Structure formats: structure tokens, C-alpha cells
Amino acid sequence: MDNYIDSSIQIGEISIAVRDFGGNGLPVVLLHGGGRNLCDWHRTVPFLSTYHRVVALDFLQHLAKGSGISKMM
């Protein structure tokens, strides 16, 4: 899925990556498991976005270094 908006949430000195996939309906927030990152959800999003607005967060320890996500930090 290529239609998404990357941004971040700033809390003090901590920045958390956010990927908003859009969609229709009530929001669903996706959190990945240990050792993974928010890119894990790309295959799931098309099914969820039909009925929900889908947003994924990236835990600080799992940012994809060198990707567009880590560059916005």
C-alpha cells in the first residue's frame, strides 16, 4: 500500500514515528510486536482500511534505520 502519510509525535525529547494509511470509519491503531516495525502492517492495511481509518506507530527501539521513517526523527 503506497498511500500513506508519515509523521511523528513529539513528547518532550522523544519522537515516535506514525504512519497514517487513511481509510473510512472508526480509527484502528496498529502496534507491532518485538523486533518488528510499522512496515509489517502493509499487507493487512488494505483489508482494514475499507471499514476503518488505519494508523500504525513505531516503537522507539524498532525504527527502520536509513528509511524515510527514521529520517524524520
Order of alpha helices (4+ residues) and beta strands (2+ residues): beta-beta-beta-alpha-beta-alpha
